[in-house]
């Protein structure tokens, strides 16, 4: 059976024996809103639990808007024009608006990426990349969970603060969006590392699709409130980055409402049972480097944070993603490459987690303890792959042949497309 797998900005056709396939998981096809700009306007005019921009903004105010980095869907191209329009109506001038790209521990946005997100206004408003290690910060104290809250000074000291974000499945927070735009996107390395720990990863309330009692999601709400965030604007989009649903309001009210109203419907997909072999494609834009693939391919189907593992213990995971940007996070790579997976888990469980990426090494090592992982048909250097105890293989066909020889010709196979947009849910018998 020929199956087309997402692969960067293109697709890759693979052949899988049809008799072995127990399921093909992918996000359901959900149509875009017929009038996305109308929906955005209504959301801005009628925020949940907060005042609209028309009541918050005044002439002479300095406004900061936090946006996502390029590793997430570009909702900014839809929403920012409407926000700019509302600010202009309220008498706010372009020179008093600062856009801050919430990079967290990711790379900065390029001028081309900024233009794609901000549009022609990028030449009229101030646009900054946040750097967790060097941007000026304000110490806002501690969250309800005791985590330090050090946040970008340019954001905190603005008169009006707005944050944009996309709600997607997240291996720790349950779903992204919400206060994460500030708590991770615009915070310090210390703040980011304080919540990305083995203790958080091992917390039964943390993980993919988990919301109730989740300390990570609460951390996000706390930091956002400490920063004085006035309005959150979150959206759910389809694979074409078209708006499915959009909301505006107080950080927790708006975020939780959007999760229950749309995100679960869009991302949660049933599968029949764990398989011997899983073939998974992370999907663009989460398939371009090792760091993101570790979370969005491996972390979606196995590990402590997954409520419903898609692969049996001892099973084989075949990852089909280009990873053309390479390692991306050297801390994660270094931690994984220094010892066998079981030893990495032991060391990091006892270590002081003070650099973003250590948490992902811990989670990946846990998966490698229980499963064999193959990176097939990737652009990543095979030697880099071997150093982190993963098998490189030239083609998916070679990897599948190897896995079937290992598990038997009757082995069950589950195929997962665009795993960064999927929350697997075990079908009730």
N, C-alpha and C positions, 0 to 999 in steps of 0.2 A: 504494500500500500504506500503510495506516494503522499508525503505530508510536507506542506510548506511551513517552514519555521521562520519566525522573525529573526533577522540577523543584521544588526546595525540598521541602516536606513533602507535595507533591501530585505530579501528573503533567501532562504536556503532550502532546497528540496532534499528530503531524506526518504529512504525507503525502509519501512518497518513491516515485519510479517503481520498481516492482519489478524491471524488467528491468535497471536500473543497479546494483542492490544486489549486492555480492559477499560480504557478510557482515554479520551483526548480532552484535556482541560484547557479552557481559554476564557477570557472575559466575555460575557454575553454581549451580543451586538445591541447597543442601546443608542437610539437615534438622538442627534443633537437637538437642542431647543430650536424651534422655528424662528424665534426672535430673541437671540441671546442678548442683544443690547437692551431690548425692552426689559428682559428679566433682570439684567444687572442694574438698570435704572430703578426698577421697583425694589430691588434688594437694598440699594443705597438710600432710597426714600423712606423705607420702612424697616430699619434695622431692629433686630430682636434684643431687647434689654439694653438699648443704648440710644443716644440721640443721633439724628442724621447729620451729615456734614454741614448742611445748611444752618443748623443750630449750633454746631461746634466751632465752625471756622469764622474768623473775623479778619478784616483787612489788617495787614501788618504782622499777622501771625507767622511764625516759622513752623513749617510742616515737614515731618519726616515720614517717609513711606518705606517700609521694609518689603522687599520682594525676594523671590526665590532665586537660586543660582541656576545654571544651565543644565544641571542634572535632573531637573524636574520639568514637567510640561509648561509651556509658555502661556499661562493664563493672563499674563500681564498685557499682552497685545489686545485682549478683549476688554479688560477691566480698567487699566490705567487711563485710557481716553475719557471714560465716564467719570472717573475720580477727578481728573484734571478739570473737566467741565464743571463739576460741582464746586470745586475749590475756586475756580474763576468766577462763578456766579456769586460766591461769598466774598469776593474781593481780594483773594489771595493771589499775589503775583508769582510768576514763574521763578524769579530769582530767590524767592523765599521757600522754595520746595527742594528738599533733598531726598533723592532716591538712594537707599542703601541696599546693596545686594547681599543677602544673608548667606554667605558662603559657609559659615560654620568652620569645619576643618577641611572643606573642599577647596579646589583651586579658584582663583578669581575669575569673574566673567570677562570675556574678551570684548573689545570695542564692537565687534560684529554681533556678539550675543546681546550686548547692552542695547544696540540699535534695534535688534529684533524684538526685544522686550519693551523698551521704552518708546520706540518710534522717533519721530522728528523732534519730540520734546527733549530728547537726550542732548540736543544742542542748546536748550534754553534753561533747563533745570540742572541742579548739581547732581551728579551720579557718582557714588562711591562704592568700592568693594570693601566689605568688612574683612579684617584679618584678625583671627582669634588670638594671635601671638603679638600683634603690634598696634592694632587700632586703639585709640584712647578709650578708656572704660570708666564707668561709674560703679562703685560698689553699693549695691542696693540692699545688702544684708543677706539674710538666709531665707529660704523657702520654708513652708510648713514641714517639709521632710528633712530640713537641716542642710540643704544643698546651697552652696554659695551662688549668689546672683551678681555677676559682673557683666555689665551690658554696655554696648557701644554708646559713647558719650553723645555723639551727634544725634542719635535717636532719642535718648533719654531727655536731653535738654531742649528738645523741640516743644513748641506750644501745643501742637496737635500731632498725635501719633497714630498711624494707620499701618496695618500689616496685611499682606496678601499671601495666600498659600493654597496649594492643591491638596485635597484629601485623597491619599493613596494608602494601600496596605503598608504597614510598617512593622518590622520584626521586633521592635521593642515597645513602641508607643501604642501599638494596636492599629492605629491609623495616624498618618501624618496630618499636617495642618495644625490648626489651633495655636496654642502658645509656642509651639516648636519653632515658629518663624523667628521668635525673639530668644527663647531659652537656649536654642542651639545656633540658629542662623546668625544672631548678632551678639553672641556671648564670648567669653574668654575660653581659652583652652582648659583652664582650671574648672570652670563651670561645666563645660562639655564633658570632661573626663570624670567629673564627680558623679554623674548619673549613668555614664556608660561603663559599668563595672560588672564583674562576674556576679556580684550579689544581685544586681538588677536583672541581669540575664537569667539568673536562676530563680528569680521570684516567680511563683506560679501565676501571679496576676499580670505579669508582663508577657508580651508576645503578640504574634500576628493576629489581628482582629480582636484582641482582648482590650476591653475598655473599662469595665467595672473594677474599681479598686486598684487600677493600674498606677503605680507610683510615678512612672515616666510621664504619663499624660497629665497627672496632677502637677508635677514639676513644671511642665510647660505653662499651665494656667497660672501657677504662682509667679513665675518669673515675668510673664506678660503683664500681670497686674502690678507687680512691684515696679515695672518700667513705666507704668502709667498709660499703657495701651488704651486708646480711645475706641478704636474700631477694628474689628477683624473682618476681612473679606475672604471667604473660602469658596472654592469651586470643586466640582467633580467633573471630569472631562472623559470623553471616549478616546479610543486609540488614535484618532485623528487630531486630538487636542481641541476638540469642539466642546463647548459648554453643554453639560447635561443638567446641571443644577448649580445654583449659586446662592450664597447667603451672606448677610452682613449683620454685625451686632457685637454684643459683649462676648469676650473670647470663649468662655465655656458654654454659654447658652447656644451661641451660633454653631460652634464646632460639634457639640453633641447632637444638636438638631439635624445637622447635615449628614452626620454618620448614620443616624437611624432613618432619615428620610430617603437617602439616596445611596450612600457608600456601600452599605451591606448588600443592597439589591444589585449594585453594579459589579462588585468584586467577589462576593462569596459564591463559590462554585462547588457542587457536590462531586465526589468521586466514590467508586464502589468499595475499594479496599486498598491497603498498602501493597505496592508491587515489588517484584524482585528487581526490576530495572526501571528507572525513571529517566526519560530523556527530556531535558528542560532547556528552554530558551528564556533568558531574562527579559529580552525585548528592549528596544530603544526607548529612552536614552540611558537605561540602566545596564546596558550590556557592553559598555565601552572601556571598562577597566576591571582589574582584579578586585579592587576594593568593593565596588558596587555589586559585581556578580556574586561575590561571596555572600552578601546579604540577600540579594534579590533573586538569586537562583537557588543556592544551597539553603539559605535561611528560610526560604518559603516552604520547603518541602521536608526538612529534617531539623533536628536540634531541639533544645529545651523550650524555645519560644513558640514552637508549632503545636497547636492544640491537637491537630490531626495529621501525623506524619504520613507522607505519601509513599515512602519507601520502607521496606522491611529492614530491621537491623541485620547487618551483614549484606544488604543489598548494594547495588551499583547505581551511581548517579552519573549520567552522561550529560555534560553541560555543552550547549551549542551556542556560543556567544563570541563575538570577534575580539573584544578587549584590546582594541587598537591603541588606546591611550597608555597601555602598559599597567604597571603596578598601582600607580596613583597615590597610595599611602604607604610610605616606606616603613613606618612603625609597625603596621600590621604584617608586612612581608618579613621584616627582620625577626619579629617575635615567633612567627610560624616556622621560620627556616632554621632556628637555633637548636631544635630538639624534636624528637618524635612527638606526635600529637598528644599522647597521654601525659608526657612530661610538660608540654606547653600548658596544658590544662592545669596541672598541679602547680607549676610556677606562677602562672597568672592569677590563680585563685589566692595565692599568698602574697602577690606583689602589690606595690602601691601603684594604682592605675592613675597616671598623671599625664598621659599623652593620648589624644584621639587616635584610634586605630588598634589599641591594645585589646579593647573589648571585642573587636571583630576577629582578631586572632584567636581569642578565647572561644568564641562561638564557633568559628570554623574548625578549630582543633577538636572540639566536642563532636562535631559531625564526622570528622575524619576518624575518630576513635571507633565509630560504629558502622561506617560505610566506606566503600571504595568509591573514589571520585575520579572521573576522567574528564579532561578538557579536550574536546574533539574539534578539529578544524578551526582552531583559534589562531589569531595573529600574535598571541603572546609567546615570547621566547620559551621553547621547550625546557631549557635549563632552569629558568625561573620557576616553571611549573613543578619540575622534579624537586627543587629545593624545598617546596612547601608540601611535599608528600602527596602530590596529586600526579596521576599518569597523563602525559600528553600523548595524543594520537592524531595522526595526520587527517583522518576522515571519520565521519560518523559511522560509516559502514564498517570500518575496522574496529571501532569501539564497540559497536553493537555485536559484531561477530565474536569478539572477545568475551563480552558479557554473557552472551547466550551459551558459549562453550563452558563458562564458569558455572552458570545457574541452571543449565539444561535447556534443551530445545523447547520445552513446554513453559519456560519461565514467563511470568506475567510482566507486561510492559505498560507503563503509564506515560503518556506524552503530555507535557505542559508547555503551552505557548504564552509568551508575555507574562511570565511568572510575577513580575513586579506589580502586576495589576490583578493578582489572583489571591484570594484567601481560600485555600482548600478546606472543604467541610466534608467529613465522612458521612456518607449516606446511611440513614437509619435502616436497619434490616426489618 
